[in-house]
Amino acid sequence: MAKRTRGSNRPGQRHGSARPTSRPAARPANALSEAEEARAAELESEIVAQERATDTANNRARDRARAFEGTRPGRPAGQGLLAVKAAEEYAYVVRDVRRILMVGSVMVLALVAAYLLIDVFHTVSIT
């Protein structure tokens, strides 16, 4: 069986380029009319205006947040937000270490007191 190709002529059929065109030449499919172009320009200008308004609002909010961060009490001057968060975390760590040391020292004192009462002074007898 012979392989058929797209451009081959078969009996009873015309060649592809010899077909008559039934529709008249029209504008390209991707071309826009003047009204469509005007509407597209109007929509684009509205979108750009909305984006500018959003950017302005975001910039104002960011500036307010920066101003607030600068006026927070206890914040060292010239440090960024990450440094402030690290300093706050460091304060939690220092407080926790102090608590651990206090509990450990109370336990050591209790053991020393028990040793003195039981072995040195013999005030408590375990029998």
Accessible surface in RSA format (square Angstrom, percent):
REM  Atomic radii and reference values for relative SASA: ProtOr
REM  Chains: A
REM  Algorithm: Lee & Richards
REM  Probe-radius: 1.40
REM  Slices: 20
REM RES _ NUM      All-atoms   Total-Side   Main-Chain    Non-polar    All polar
REM                ABS   REL    ABS   REL    ABS   REL    ABS   REL    ABS   REL
RES MET A   1   242.12 125.4 151.63 100.4  90.49 215.5 128.70 109.4 113.42 150.3
RES ALA A   2    89.69  82.5  65.00 100.3  24.69  56.2  74.43 104.8  15.26  40.4
RES LYS A   3   190.73  93.0 159.00  97.6  31.72  75.5 109.90  98.9  80.83  86.1
RES ARG A   4   168.84  70.9 143.78  73.3  25.06  59.7  46.85  64.0 121.99  73.9
RES THR A   5    88.07  62.6  74.67  75.7  13.41  32.0  68.91  92.6  19.17  29.0
RES ARG A   6   246.58 103.5 205.83 104.9  40.75  97.0  89.34 122.1 157.24  95.3
RES GLY A   7    49.33  60.8   0.00   N/A  49.33  60.8  35.64  97.8  13.69  30.7
RES SER A   8    53.41  45.1  30.48  40.7  22.94  52.8  36.64  78.0  16.77  23.5
RES ASN A   9    98.08  67.6  67.75  65.5  30.33  73.0  24.57  59.1  73.51  71.0
RES ARG A  10    98.25  41.3  93.37  47.6   4.87  11.6  27.43  37.5  70.82  42.9
RES PRO A  11   136.52  99.5 105.48  96.2  31.04 112.8 118.12  97.5  18.40 114.4
RES GLY A  12    89.52 110.4   0.00   N/A  89.52 110.4  44.59 122.4  44.94 100.6
RES GLN A  13   102.23  57.2  80.84  59.1  21.39  50.9  31.43  66.9  70.80  53.7
RES ARG A  14   163.80  68.8 139.82  71.3  23.98  57.1  52.71  72.0 111.09  67.3
RES HIS A  15    79.39  43.4  74.49  51.8   4.90  12.5  56.54  58.3  22.85  26.6
RES GLY A  16    43.12  53.2   0.00   N/A  43.12  53.2  23.23  63.7  19.89  44.6
RES SER A  17   101.59  85.8  62.95  84.0  38.64  89.0  53.98 114.9  47.61  66.7
RES ALA A  18    63.60  58.5  38.15  58.9  25.45  57.9  48.87  68.8  14.72  39.0
RES ARG A  19   164.31  69.0 150.82  76.9  13.49  32.1  44.91  61.4 119.41  72.4
RES PRO A  20   101.96  74.3  75.88  69.2  26.08  94.8  85.80  70.8  16.17 100.5
RES THR A  21   124.03  88.2  93.82  95.1  30.22  72.0  71.24  95.7  52.79  79.8
RES SER A  22   121.54 102.7  78.99 105.4  42.55  98.0  56.81 121.0  64.73  90.7
RES ARG A  23   200.19  84.1 188.53  96.1  11.67  27.8  62.81  85.8 137.39  83.3
RES PRO A  24   114.96  83.8  98.11  89.4  16.85  61.3 109.39  90.3   5.57  34.6
RES ALA A  25   112.83 103.7  67.87 104.7  44.96 102.3  79.78 112.4  33.05  87.6
RES ALA A  26    90.04  82.8  52.67  81.3  37.36  85.0  62.56  88.1  27.48  72.8
RES ARG A  27   143.87  60.4 120.05  61.2  23.82  56.7  61.29  83.8  82.58  50.0
RES PRO A  28    88.57  64.6  75.47  68.8  13.10  47.6  87.23  72.0   1.34   8.3
RES ALA A  29   115.55 106.2  69.36 107.0  46.20 105.1  81.16 114.3  34.39  91.1
RES ASN A  30   134.93  93.1 105.72 102.2  29.21  70.3  46.22 111.2  88.71  85.7
RES ALA A  31    38.31  35.2  25.37  39.1  12.94  29.4  33.62  47.3   4.69  12.4
RES LEU A  32    97.72  54.4  79.84  57.1  17.88  44.9  79.84  56.1  17.88  48.1
RES SER A  33    43.97  37.2  37.55  50.1   6.43  14.8  38.04  81.0   5.94   8.3
RES GLU A  34   153.37  88.1 144.56 109.4   8.81  21.0  58.81 113.7  94.57  77.2
RES ALA A  35    77.19  71.0  61.85  95.5  15.34  34.9  70.05  98.6   7.14  18.9
RES GLU A  36    82.21  47.2  75.39  57.0   6.82  16.2  34.61  66.9  47.60  38.9
RES GLU A  37    95.09  54.6  89.00  67.3   6.08  14.5  26.42  51.1  68.67  56.1
RES ALA A  38    64.00  58.8  50.43  77.8  13.57  30.9  58.95  83.0   5.05  13.4
RES ARG A  39   122.74  51.5 120.06  61.2   2.68   6.4  52.98  72.4  69.76  42.3
RES ALA A  40    47.72  43.9  40.37  62.3   7.35  16.7  44.21  62.3   3.51   9.3
RES ALA A  41    60.03  55.2  51.00  78.7   9.03  20.6  55.11  77.6   4.92  13.0
RES GLU A  42    85.74  49.2  79.09  59.8   6.65  15.8  31.56  61.0  54.18  44.2
RES LEU A  43    72.43  40.3  72.30  51.7   0.12   0.3  72.30  50.8   0.12   0.3
RES GLU A  44   112.82  64.8 110.45  83.6   2.37   5.6  33.72  65.2  79.10  64.6
RES SER A  45    66.47  56.2  55.17  73.6  11.31  26.0  48.51 103.3  17.96  25.2
RES GLU A  46    82.18  47.2  77.45  58.6   4.73  11.3  35.92  69.5  46.26  37.8
RES ILE A  47    94.22  53.6  94.17  70.2   0.05   0.1  94.17  67.8   0.05   0.1
RES VAL A  48    54.30  35.7  54.30  49.2   0.00   0.0  54.30  47.2   0.00   0.0
RES ALA A  49    59.19  54.4  49.83  76.9   9.36  21.3  53.96  76.0   5.23  13.9
RES GLN A  50   122.09  68.3 117.73  86.0   4.35  10.4  42.34  90.1  79.75  60.5
RES GLU A  51    99.06  56.9  95.74  72.4   3.32   7.9  37.37  72.3  61.69  50.4
RES ARG A  52   165.31  69.4 163.18  83.2   2.13   5.1  56.38  77.1 108.93  66.0
RES ALA A  53    64.12  59.0  51.29  79.2  12.83  29.2  59.07  83.2   5.05  13.4
RES THR A  54    77.02  54.8  71.98  73.0   5.04  12.0  52.01  69.9  25.01  37.8
RES ASP A  55    81.61  57.2  80.43  80.1   1.18   2.8  20.70  48.7  60.91  60.7
RES THR A  56    59.00  42.0  56.83  57.6   2.17   5.2  35.00  47.0  24.00  36.3
RES ALA A  57    54.88  50.5  49.11  75.8   5.78  13.1  51.55  72.6   3.34   8.8
RES ASN A  58    81.87  56.5  77.73  75.1   4.14  10.0  18.17  43.7  63.70  61.6
RES ASN A  59    63.58  43.8  63.58  61.4   0.00   0.0  14.98  36.0  48.61  47.0
RES ARG A  60   149.44  62.7 146.68  74.8   2.75   6.6  42.49  58.1 106.94  64.8
RES ALA A  61    50.22  46.2  44.70  69.0   5.51  12.5  45.74  64.4   4.48  11.9
RES ARG A  62   114.48  48.1 107.90  55.0   6.58  15.7  44.91  61.4  69.57  42.2
RES ASP A  63    81.32  57.0  75.61  75.3   5.72  13.5  28.80  67.8  52.53  52.4
RES ARG A  64   159.96  67.2 153.68  78.3   6.29  15.0  76.04 103.9  83.92  50.9
RES ALA A  65    54.65  50.3  46.93  72.4   7.73  17.6  54.14  76.2   0.51   1.4
RES ARG A  66   155.24  65.2 145.10  74.0  10.13  24.1  57.15  78.1  98.09  59.4
RES ALA A  67    61.95  57.0  48.60  75.0  13.35  30.4  60.79  85.6   1.16   3.1
RES PHE A  68   130.67  65.4 125.95  78.0   4.72  12.3 130.16  78.9   0.51   1.5
RES GLU A  69    33.87  19.4  33.87  25.6   0.00   0.0  13.99  27.1  19.88  16.2
RES GLY A  70    50.62  62.4   0.00   N/A  50.62  62.4  21.80  59.8  28.81  64.5
RES THR A  71   105.77  75.2  78.10  79.2  27.68  66.0  75.49 101.4  30.29  45.8
RES ARG A  72    70.36  29.5  61.81  31.5   8.55  20.4   9.37  12.8  61.00  37.0
RES PRO A  73   132.52  96.6 103.67  94.5  28.85 104.9 114.56  94.6  17.95 111.6
RES GLY A  74    81.08 100.0   0.00   N/A  81.08 100.0  44.72 122.7  36.36  81.4
RES ARG A  75    60.74  25.5  35.72  18.2  25.02  59.6   6.81   9.3  53.94  32.7
RES PRO A  76    60.65  44.2  48.57  44.3  12.08  43.9  59.97  49.5   0.68   4.2
RES ALA A  77   104.81  96.4  68.98 106.5  35.83  81.5  78.42 110.4  26.40  69.9
RES GLY A  78    87.79 108.3   0.00   N/A  87.79 108.3  43.81 120.2  43.98  98.5
RES GLN A  79    70.82  39.6  63.75  46.6   7.07  16.8  19.51  41.5  51.31  38.9
RES GLY A  80    44.52  54.9   0.00   N/A  44.52  54.9  34.85  95.6   9.67  21.7
RES LEU A  81    85.82  47.8  78.84  56.4   6.98  17.5  78.97  55.5   6.85  18.4
RES LEU A  82   146.54  81.6 142.12 101.7   4.42  11.1 143.45 100.7   3.08   8.3
RES ALA A  83    38.64  35.5  27.32  42.2  11.31  25.7  33.89  47.7   4.75  12.6
RES VAL A  84     7.59   5.0   7.26   6.6   0.33   0.8   7.59   6.6   0.00   0.0
RES LYS A  85   113.51  55.4 112.43  69.0   1.08   2.6  62.89  56.6  50.62  53.9
RES ALA A  86    58.05  53.4  47.07  72.6  10.98  25.0  53.99  76.0   4.07  10.8
RES ALA A  87    49.36  45.4  36.92  57.0  12.44  28.3  43.67  61.5   5.69  15.1
RES GLU A  88    73.33  42.1  67.55  51.1   5.78  13.8  37.73  73.0  35.60  29.1
RES GLU A  89   105.16  60.4 105.16  79.6   0.00   0.0  39.75  76.9  65.41  53.4
RES TYR A  90   148.53  69.3 145.07  82.5   3.46   9.0 105.90  79.6  42.63  52.6
RES ALA A  91    59.38  54.6  48.65  75.1  10.73  24.4  54.80  77.2   4.58  12.1
RES TYR A  92   111.42  52.0 111.35  63.4   0.07   0.2  63.60  47.8  47.82  58.9
RES VAL A  93    81.74  53.8  80.53  72.9   1.22   2.9  81.74  71.0   0.00   0.0
RES VAL A  94    41.06  27.0  38.46  34.8   2.61   6.3  40.84  35.5   0.23   0.6
RES ARG A  95   112.52  47.2 111.63  56.9   0.89   2.1  42.68  58.3  69.85  42.3
RES ASP A  96    68.48  48.0  67.13  66.8   1.35   3.2  20.86  49.1  47.62  47.5
RES VAL A  97    71.92  47.3  71.85  65.0   0.07   0.2  71.92  62.5   0.00   0.0
RES ARG A  98   164.65  69.1 159.20  81.2   5.45  13.0  55.18  75.4 109.46  66.3
RES ARG A  99   132.87  55.8 132.47  67.5   0.40   0.9  44.16  60.4  88.71  53.8
RES ILE A 100   121.08  68.9 115.36  85.9   5.73  13.8 118.74  85.5   2.34   6.4
RES LEU A 101   120.97  67.4 115.51  82.6   5.46  13.7 117.24  82.3   3.73  10.1
RES MET A 102   119.28  61.8 113.73  75.3   5.55  13.2  78.19  66.5  41.09  54.4
RES VAL A 103    89.01  58.6  87.50  79.2   1.51   3.6  88.95  77.3   0.06   0.2
RES GLY A 104    30.54  37.7   0.00   N/A  30.54  37.7  29.91  82.1   0.63   1.4
RES SER A 105    57.80  48.8  50.03  66.8   7.78  17.9  43.46  92.6  14.34  20.1
RES VAL A 106    90.11  59.3  89.15  80.7   0.97   2.3  89.46  77.7   0.66   1.8
RES MET A 107   119.73  62.0 116.44  77.1   3.29   7.8  98.75  84.0  20.98  27.8
RES VAL A 108    90.13  59.3  90.01  81.5   0.12   0.3  90.12  78.3   0.01   0.0
RES LEU A 109   120.80  67.3 116.98  83.7   3.82   9.6 117.34  82.4   3.46   9.3
RES ALA A 110    61.02  56.1  47.59  73.4  13.42  30.5  55.89  78.7   5.13  13.6
RES LEU A 111   127.83  71.2 123.08  88.1   4.75  11.9 123.62  86.8   4.21  11.3
RES VAL A 112    73.42  48.3  71.46  64.7   1.96   4.7  73.37  63.8   0.05   0.1
RES ALA A 113    48.22  44.3  43.96  67.8   4.26   9.7  48.01  67.6   0.20   0.5
RES ALA A 114    42.21  38.8  37.08  57.2   5.13  11.7  41.57  58.5   0.64   1.7
RES TYR A 115   126.10  58.9 119.35  67.9   6.74  17.5  83.35  62.6  42.75  52.7
RES LEU A 116    68.62  38.2  68.62  49.1   0.00   0.0  68.62  48.2   0.00   0.0
RES LEU A 117    84.90  47.3  84.90  60.7   0.00   0.0  84.90  59.6   0.00   0.0
RES ILE A 118    58.57  33.3  55.07  41.0   3.50   8.4  55.07  39.7   3.50   9.5
RES ASP A 119    79.62  55.8  66.89  66.6  12.73  30.1  14.62  34.4  65.00  64.8
RES VAL A 120    71.01  46.7  50.20  45.4  20.81  50.2  54.52  47.4  16.50  44.7
RES PHE A 121   127.21  63.6 104.62  64.8  22.58  58.8 109.57  66.4  17.63  50.5
RES HIS A 122   140.07  76.6 118.67  82.5  21.40  54.8  80.96  83.4  59.10  68.8
RES THR A 123    91.33  65.0  54.87  55.6  36.45  86.9  61.36  82.4  29.96  45.3
RES VAL A 124    71.67  47.2  65.63  59.4   6.04  14.6  68.72  59.7   2.95   8.0
RES SER A 125    95.62  80.8  66.31  88.5  29.31  67.5  39.94  85.0  55.68  78.0
RES ILE A 126   130.03  74.0 102.19  76.1  27.84  67.1 105.38  75.9  24.65  66.9
RES THR A 127   172.77 122.9  95.39  96.7  77.38 184.4 101.09 135.8  71.68 108.4
END  Absolute sums over single chains surface
CHAIN  1 A    12157.7      10117.6       2040.1       7575.5       4582.1
END  Absolute sums over all chains
TOTAL         12157.7      10117.6       2040.1       7575.5       4582.1
